[in-house]
């Protein structure tokens, strides 16, 4: 219940901000062009409350799943607006195009401003971290192991990305689900070229590089123990709060995710721990137990220390621009791969998927997950609305361009049929995306064989 409430509240807040900004873009340019705006609504359905100011009703409606700006004459069937100089259709096509572009443009600006604020005033960074994409552990029998990747390898090339960071490796893996990608690594000072087959599960929302058998090294130090649960294998082995696990069966692990992957591969076999305690090394043997859904020892790790390192405004501008450019190109590449059937449409997330991501980001430590997700969704909203599909802003722009080329208005009856067909297609697609989202919920994924 707690997870559901957090996700619901985070989704409403996030979507609320995105929608208000998007619709404000349309609203502001419409006002500048002297188009009558009848309503500025957050949500759909029955009006809950609001205020009428001038000719516009600013209102909040029952269903907080979007919003809209209602302009006089924007519906082609509104015959009474034909001779109204304040109607949308009474204005020049270039003004109507500007109004259509203003919504997506507002989303691009929002993403840029959000990330600019983050980098200029927050910019959280780990106090200590490994910046090179070094592989800490490779799970036996996985795609990474079959490709020949080994612990200690430094990834220098992955798919078409040169000198990638771990975020870029993850992005390229997601885009190449069930496909072979070239991988070049540096091993003991030598360059080695390999080919890895990315698992089909890379298309799933909860895909992690560990699913391909790659455990990244993020931290330089040993695994710090913050708390040991009584009666657990860690407690029985003698592990104590304040300890630091230096090696596991001789392997140097720096994050608990690598240790967990190692224990899953061992299926509960005893492990030898070398633990640093008060400056001395203590040897102990632990017997992992099946706790929750996997083999564990039963201790909590010391959280990664973060500190704020705000960037000068010039560097913050560069970082924000790069964030927006990288994510925009990634979104367009995903769309291109969907249309060319290289990526499944099931990888798209709808309201339920966005709510899950918003809830997870809300509970994550630090501000980057919140700002980053908001920026990514704002860019998604802007780009998707520019697609040349009727009902979307891009569809409006396409029709206006066609009318400009043929130098006359398209028949009202033709427009009405186009919008009706587009509405049906959009509703079917929307239902598919929601169904797809629901089937990805943990309650259903646990039922899959």
N, C-alpha and C positions, 0 to 999 in steps of 0.2 A: 504493500500500500504506500509506503514511504517513497519508493522508487517511482511509482505511478504519479503521485502528487507532485514530486519534484519535476518529473518530465513534463507533466501537463502545464504547470506554472511557467517553467522555463520556455516551453513551446509558445504559450500565449504571449509572453513578454517578447520573445525573439521575433515571432511572426508579426506581432503588433508593431514593433519598431520598423521592421522591413516594409510592411504594408503602408504605414503612415508616411514614411519617407518616399516610397514609390509613388503613392497617390498624390503626395504634396508636390512632386515634380510636375505631374499633369496639371494639378490645380493652379500652381504658381504661373505656369506659362499660359494656361487658359485665361487666367485673370489679366495677365499682361496683354494678351491679344483681345481682351474685352469680350470673351465668350462667357455667356451666362452659365454659372455653375449652380445647379439646383441642390446638390447634396454632396457632402464629403463624409463618407461613412467608414467606420471601422467595424467590420463584421457584416454578416448578411442576415436576412430574415426580419422579424418584427423589431421595430425601434424600441430600445429600452429607455434611453434618455438622450438628451442633447440640447442644443441651443440654436435658434434661428437668428442669424445675424445678416442683415441685408437680404440678399436674394438666395443665400446659401443656408441649408440645414446641416449643421455639424452634429453628427449623431453617432451613437454606439448601438449596434444591433446585437441580437441574441447569439448568433453563431460567430465566435471569434476566429474564423478560419480564413481571413482575407479582408478585403475591403474594396471600396470603389469610389470613384468620383463620377457623379451624374451631371453631364452637360446637356443643355437644351439642344436637341437636334442630332445628337450623336447616333441615335437609333434611326436607321434609314426609313423606318415605317412611320415616323412622327410627321405626318402631313401638316399639322398645324404650325410646324416650325419653318416651313419652306420660305415664307416671307418675313421671318423674324431676323433682323440684322444682328441680334446677339446670339443666334443659333450657331452651333458648331459648323454645320454645312454651309452657312452663309459666308464663312471666312475663306480667304485664299488657301489653296492647297498647301503652300509652303508653311503657312501658320498651323494648319492641321497636322502637318508632318512634324513640326517642332513640338507640338503638344504631345504627339505620340512618342517621340523620342525622349521627352522630358522624364518620363517615369523610369525607364532603364538607366538613363544618365544619372538620375538621382541615386540609384542603387550603386552605381560605380563610384560616385562621389562619396557615398556613405562608407563603402568598404575602404576607400583610400583614407578618409578622415579617421575612421576607427583605428586602422593600423598605424597611421601617423601619430595619433595620440599614444598608442601603446608603446611604440618605439621611442618616442620623444620623452615620455614621462614615466614609463614602467620598465620595459625591456628586461624581463626576468631571465637570468642566466644561471646555470648551475655554478656553484662556487668552485667546483672542480669537475672536469669532464674530459672525455677523449673525443677529439674532433675528427680524427680519421675514421673511415668506415672499416674498422677492424672486426673480424669475426671472432667472437669469444668461444663459441662452441657450435659444433655441427652435429645434429641428432642423427645417429646411425639409421640407415634404411630410408631416409627422406630424400626429397628431390635434390637438396644441396649436397648430401653425401654421395648420391649417385652421380652427380656432376663432377665430383672430385674436389669440392671445396673442403678446406681444413681449418681448424682453429689457428688463429694467428694471421690468416690471409687478410690482406688489405684490398678491398674492391676498388679498382681503378677505372673500370668500365662496366656498365650494366645496361643491356639493350642499346639504346642510342645515347645514353648519358655518360659523358666523360667526367672523371673525378667526382662522382656523385657523393652526396651525403646520404645518411640513412633515410631521410624523408624522400629523396629522389628515387632511391632504390625501391622503396615501398610503392611509390606512385607508378614506376615502370612495371613492377610486378603485377599490380592491380590491372594495368592496361593489357597485360599479356597472359591472362588466365588461360591455362591449358595450352600454352604455346612455348616453343623453345626460344630462349634468348641467349645471345653471346655474353659471356662474362669474362673479364680479364682481371686477374689478381696479381698482387705483388707478394711473393712468398720467399722469405729469406733473401731479399734483394733481387730476386729474379722475376721476370714477367712471365705469367702463365695464362694461356687462353683456354677457356672451357666453354661448355654449353650446358645450360640448365633448363630443364623443363618445368615451367611454373605450374604448380598444382591448379586444378580446376576450381578449387575452393577460394582462389584469389578473388573471384567475383563476389564473394560474400562480404557483407558489411563488417563482420567481426574477424575478417582475415588479418593475420599477423605474420610477420616474417618467420616467426618460429614454426608456423604451419608448413613452411617450406624447409624447415630444419636449420634455419639461420638464426643464431642467437647473437645479436650485436653487442659489442663492448661499448658501453656508454661511460662507465666510471673507471678511474684508475686504481682505486684502492680495494681492499678486501670487503666482504659482506659484513656490515655491522649489525649486531644483534641488539635490538632495543628492548624486547620483552620476550619471555619464554612462558608459554602456557603450561600450567601444572599438569603432570600426568602424561604429557606428550612424549614422542620419541626424543625430541630435543632435550626435554627435562631429564628423561631417563639416561640419556647419554652424558649428561653433566654440563650441557651448554647453559650459560648464564648471561643475563643482561650486561652489556658492556664488552662482551667478547667480540672478536673479529675473526671470521672464518677465512683463513689464508688459502688453503687448498682442500679439495675434495678428491680422494683417491689420486692425489698427485696433480690434479688439474687446478689451475688458478682461475677461479670464478670471481667476478666482480659485482654481479647483480644476482638477485634471488631468482630471476626468470631463467637464467642459465642453470642454476642449481635445480630448479623444479624440472626443467626439460631433461636434465641428466638423470634425475630420480625416476621420471616417467619411463625413460628408455630402459632403466635397470629393473623396473617392475618390482620394487621393494627390496632389492638385494642390499645387504649391509654396506655402509659407506664409511671410509676412514676420513676423519676430519683433523686437520692441523689448525688449531685455534690459538690466536694471540690473546693472552690474558695478562694484564699488568706487566707488559714487557717481556713475558716468557711464553714460549710455545708449548701448548698442551695438546697431546694426542688423545683422540677418543674415537669410538666406533658408535655410529647411530644406525638404528633400524627403522627406515621410513615406514609409515603406516598410511593406509588408505583413509585420508581425512577429506570430507566433502566429496569432491569429484576426482581427486588425484592423489598420488603419493607425496606426502609432506612430512616435515619434521615437527612443525608446530611452534614457530617463533615469528615474531614481528621484526622487520628490519628497520634500521635507522633511516628516516626519510632523506631523500636527496636534498642537500642544503641549496637554497636559492638566494640570490641577492639581486637587487635592482641596479641596472647599469644603463640609465637613460642615455640615448645617443644625441649628439648635436643635431640641430634641426636639419642641416644639409644631409647628414647620413640617414636620419629618420625618413626624410623625403625619398631617398634612394631605396631604402629598405621597404617602405610602403609601396612604392612604385613597382619594385620587383615582386612583392607579394601579390599584388593585383595582376601583374602581367603573367606571372607563372601560373596562377590559378585560373586565369581567363583562358590561357592557351591549353591548359589541362582540360578544362570543361569542354572547349571546342574539339579537342582531340577525342575525348570520350564520345561526344555526339557523332563525330565523323566515324568512329569505329562502330558505334551502334548502327548507323545507317549502312555501313559496309559489312555488317554481320560479323565483325571481328570481336565485338563485345556484346554480351547478352543484355537485352533491355531490362532484365531482372535485377541488374546492378543499380538501377535508379532507385532513389529513395523518395517517398512521399511524406505526407504529414506524420504518419506513425514513426517512420524511420528518423525524420528530423526531430521529433519529440524525444526519441531515445537518445539521439546524439546530444540534444540540448540538455537533457537531464544528466547525462554522463559528464558533459563539460561543466555544468553547474556544480557538481560535487568534486571535480578535480581540483587539486592544489594549484594555486597560482592563477594569474589572469590571462595568460596566453590562450588556453583552451577556449575561454569565453570570447575573447576578441577575435581569435582566429576563426572559430566556427561562424560567428556573426559576419565576418568579412567574406568568408567563402559562400555562405548562403546568400548574402546580398549580391555578390557577383553572379551566382547561379540564377537568381531571380532576374537580374538585368539581362543576362545573355539569353535565357530561355524566352523572355518576353519579346526579344528581338527576332525570334524565329518567324519566318514568313508564313504563319498559319492564322487563318481567320479567327477572330475573337482576341488573339494576342496583339500586342502593340505592333509587332512585325507584320502581322496580317493587314492591319490598318495601313501601314506604310506601303505595303505591296500594292494594295488596291489603289491608293492615292498615286503611286508611281504609274500604274497602268492607265489610270484616268488622265494623267499628265501626258502620257505618250499618245493616247488616242484622242486627246483634246476634247473629251466630253465625259460626262458622268456615266458610270455604269448604272443600268436600270435598277430601280428600287427593288423590283421583284427578283432580279438576279441576285442582288446583294442579300436579300432576305433568305433565299434558298441556300446561298453559300454559308451564311451564318448559322442557319438551322442544321445543315449537314455537319459543319464544324463543331457545333455544340454537342451533337450526338457522339461524334468521334472523340471529342475531348472528355466527355463524361465516361465513355467506355474505357479510355486510357486511364483516367483518374481512378476508376474502380479497380482496374488491373493493378495499378501501382499500390493502392491501399491494400488489396488482397496480398500482393507480393510482400509488402511491409509486415502484415500480420503474420504471414507464414515464417518470417524471420525472427519473430519473438521467441525468447528462450523456452516458453512453454511448449512451442511447436517444434523448435529445433531439437529439443531433448527427446522428442518422440520419433525422430528420424533414425533409421537403422544405421 
